[in-house]
Amino acid sequence: MLQNMTNCQRHFTACSITCKTSVFLAYGCGVPSYPPNARVVNGENAVPYSWPWQISLQYLSGDAYYHTCGGTLIAPNWVMTAAHCISSRTYRVVASEYDRDVVEGFEQNMAVEKIIVHAGWNSACVSCGNDIALIKLAKSITLNDKVQLACLPADDEILPHDYPCYITGWGRLYTGGPLPGKLQQALMPNVEYAVCRQSDWWGSSVKSTMVCAGGDTKAGCNGDSGGPLNCKGSDNRWYVHGVTSFVSSRGCNTIKKPTVFTRVSAFLSWINTNMASN
């Protein structure tokens, strides 16, 4: 399927919606204007705006909005997140966010027009899979040096064991810990399916449509849900291979219980179909 695609299409599978815009062509996908510090092993503050496709999904409570999940900007008016992040609340998406405790002046707050949750999602069974949703924004986000689109992987692409990836988000710093103000990042090596499905690891709870990464001291936590698993390709672009889904009930940092992500490459057809028809 990929052989006849243009260069732009190979880097962004839904680019029939966006490739015709000069802004997209100017910024492309997966190449931040502010390169991340891709050497850190444990979690730390990310370089400001170095993950420019990361968004904050926020819900309205009273007269204020509060962060609940992360997400990935995959088109100027589309965000990819986790299905378990979605309820009947009123949401907004904030792009170009870095320090949530400070109004830095670059934030773009966008209302939500439509939310599409995967039909196979079962809120009573997160380990059953299909933990993915799309958010259509009321209007397109302006792409610039601080807000850019993510690249998506090739159809059904599987990364090798120990392949270096990074989780990003504003999730709790540890189980029961505080939510950080500044965007965090941590190295999360890929754990291949054959290892992750072993009985003393996740066993049958992990499916082939999922990605495991990290483990022990390196993990996602509450508030990271829906955000990206960023993995650098051989072309030096960053690709989002996962949507943060779940961690162990025993805590975010549990040995042999790596963070589990929805595998984006297993849902490209669903993503493209729903973006094109909505």
Secondary structure, 3 states (H helix, E strand, C coil): CCCCCCHHHHHCCCCCCCCCCHHHHHHCECCCCCCCCCCCCCCEECCCCCCCCEEEEEEEECCEEEEEEEEEEEECCEEEECHHHCCCCCEEEEECCCECCCCCCCCEEEEEEEEEECCCCCCCCHHHCCCCEEEEECCCCCCCCCCCECECCCCCCCCCCCCCEEEEECCCCCCCCCCCCECEEEECCEECHHHHCCCCCCHHHCCCCEEEECECCECCCCCCCCCEEEEECCCCCEEEEEEEEECCCCCCCCCCCCEEEEEHHHCHHHHHHHHHHC
